[in-house]
Structures are given as structure tokens and as C-alpha cells.
Amino acid sequence: MGRPPAAKPDVPGLATQGVIDSRRLLYFFHVARTGSFTVAETILNIAQSAITRQIQVLESELDVQLLSRNGRGVSLTPAGEILFEQAKDILDEMSQTIDRLRVSRRSPGGQVSIASFASIMSVALPEVIRRFVRAYPDVEITARQGATGEVYDLLARGEVDVAILSQPMANKRVVQHKLLVEPMFVVVAKGHPLAGKPYVEREDLTPLEFVLPASPRGLRQLIEQYAGLGGELTCPIRVDSTSLMKALVRTGRYATVMPQLSFAPAEEPQPGDFSLIPLKPKFSRTLVVATLAERAEMPLVASLVREVRAVFQEYGRRPLDADPKLRRS
């Protein structure tokens, strides 16, 4: 009697035995992290019904309940806690593997992009890029300069991975980290009547002729909101070039409002030509580094954000008058 034929192996079953579907794990991770199917839908740009269905399949495959619904969203079950603890590491490893494969091909070695406005581009970004390239020598990095409002749009449209903004965005799709709170100064030429004053009252701004950014959002928006409490500003010239603003202010006729960072040595401002006068009441702006939520945990994006934060942390430790080129008049 011959031996019975061997059973045909279940190849698909063997291939998937003990393996969690990465898409379902990703959906579960974002629902668990945010505690909300609605927020996860926004982050993933996937219909809530599809996310719910895939998590139900995941629970069926694992034979456990992962989430409990409550009035405020969802919470993790004990089994869900275990999976959530592992999910971030698993997803990070997968993302890092993709990045390493890109690096191994060297053409390109992965890509990442950042945008900001002129003063940041010349003052802070050279050091950010130097550090990033040292850590990722085979990754392509693109830096885009724009007016403050344009930088917001580049990030919102997903055309850049990281943006340095002059104020936080009111957008749940964006992950943001505060970098620096900068005092703002009225900037005039040394020969201007205001030069040398200890401070400028908000009400004293209305008689002046200003050069302000052309973009209505970002810095100009902050300036107009501040000044609007004391009266409307006279602004015959609007430009989106920091160097042109300084050149016009240097003529002695116009004033502008800028942070001290705009007069860092890298900007070559000829600081002796200007007087930086504090405002009363105080006026400041908050710089943030931002990225879209769906990209925030990508290794290259996260690394670039870390370098930005590290460089600005060092700026924040510098005393106001540490460099003679930065001293106020």
C-alpha cells in the first residue's frame, strides 16, 4: 500500500501566521493615541467607517477586544494597552527600514523639506542644516523661503515637511512645538527722531510711516493686531524682503517692527545704522516649528524637527546683549 499524499501546505496561512496587518495596526495606533475615531479620520485622511471596519477585523484576528467606546471617544482595554505599547515601536521600525533602504540606494537617499521666512533662513537654518546633514549625509534636504503667509500655505498644502512659523497655527492637523518667544522692537535709523528713546508707546506708532511685510498673515498680522488697539498704522510701503525693509528704514524716513533675531550677525545688518526701541506695552511673537500630524512621526521629519528645536534652544539661552552687534540703542 502506497503512502498517502502529503497534505498541500497552506502557503498564505504560513506566510501570515503570527503577523499583524500593518495598515490595521496603523489605524489602531492613531485611534488609540488620540482616543477618537474622528481625529484619526482627520490625521489619516481615511473614512471613519473604513477605520472602524479594519480595527474590527484586527480584533477578530487577535481574538481580543482592543477598544471600549465611551461618551468622549474610546479608551483602551487591557489587551489594547499591550498592543499600543508595541505599536509605536513596530511602526517606527518599519518607517526607519524604509528610510534605510532609501539611503542604501543613494539616489536619492531619502528626502525632507523645510520652509521659513528670510531672517530665519539666514540666521538659524544654516546651523540646522549643518547638523542634519552630518547625521544624514545621504538624505536630500530642500529649504524654501517665503513670506510668512506663504510659509503657512506651503505647510498646509503638504508641499514641505517642516515649517518655522511666526505664530502657532490654529489647525488640528498640525503638530507644533514652541521655539522662542521674541520681543519685538520699533526699528528706526540712527538719525530718526525716535532713535535713542527708552521705549515707544503703542499710541505713538500712528504718526509714523511704516514699512511692513506685504503678506497679510504672519508678522504683519501680529503687528496690525497689536497696533490696532492704539490706532491704524500708516504703511505706504509693503515688502517681503528683510534686506529691502532695512534699506528703506536706513534712509531715515520710515520705521518698521522687527524681532532682534532679524539683526543677528549672519544678516549683515550694519547694526550701527539702526536703533531698536522696545514697545510699551510689551509686544512679542512666538516662533513655532510645525509639521503635519501624519508626517510628524516619520524618522527624517522627526529628526529635522529635533535639530530645529535644539538650535533654537541654544538661541534662547543667549543673553540679550551677549553679542555687541546685537545690542540695542
C-alpha positions, 0 to 999 in steps of 0.5 A: 500500500502506497503512502498517502499524499502529503497534505498541500501546505497552506502557503498564505496561512504560513506566510501570515501566521503570527503577523499583524496587518500593518495598515490595521495596526496603523489605524489602531495606533492613531485611534488609540493615541488620540482616543477618537475615531474622528481625529484619526479620520482627520490625521489619516485622511481615511473614512471613519467607517473604513477605520472602524471596519479594519480595527474590527477585523484586527480584533477578530484576528487577535481574538481580543477586544482592543477598544471600549467606546465611551461618551468622549471617544474610546479608551483602551482595554487591557489587551489594547494597552499591550498592543499600543505599547508595541505599536509605536515601536513596530511602526517606527521600525518599519518607517526607519527600514524604509528610510534605510533602504532609501539611503542604501540606494543613494539616489536619492537617499531619502528626502525632507523639506523645510520652509521659513521666512528670510531672517530665519533662513539666514540666521538659524537654518544654516546651523540646522542644516549643518547638523542634519546633514552630518547625521544624514549625509545621504538624505536630500534636504530642500529649504524654501523661503517665503513670506510668512503667509506663504510659509503657512500655505506651503505647510498646509498644502503638504508641499514641505515637511517642516515649517518655522512659523511666526505664530502657532497655527490654529489647525488640528492637523498640525503638530507644533512645538514652541521655539522662542518667544521674541520681543519685538522692537520699533526699528528706526535709523540712527538719525530718526527722531525716535532713535535713542528713546527708552521705549515707544508707546503703542499710541505713538506708532500712528504718526509714523510711516511704516514699512511692513511685510506685504503678506497679510498673515504672519508678522504683519498680522501680529503687528496690525493686531497689536497696533490696532488697539492704539490706532491704524498704522500708516504703511505706504510701503509693503515688502517681503524682503528683510534686506529691502525693509532695512534699506528703506528704514536706513534712509531715515524716513520710515520705521518698521517692527522687527524681532532682534533675531532679524539683526543677528550677525549672519544678516549683515545688518550694519547694526550701527545704522539702526536703533531698536526701541522696545514697545510699551506695552510689551509686544512679542511673537512666538516662533513655532516649528510645525509639521503635519500630524501624519508626517510628524512621526516619520524618522527624517521629519522627526529628526529635522524637527529635533535639530530645529528645536535644539538650535533654537534652544541654544538661541534662547539661552543667549543673553540679550546683549551677549553679542555687541552687534546685537545690542540695542540703542 
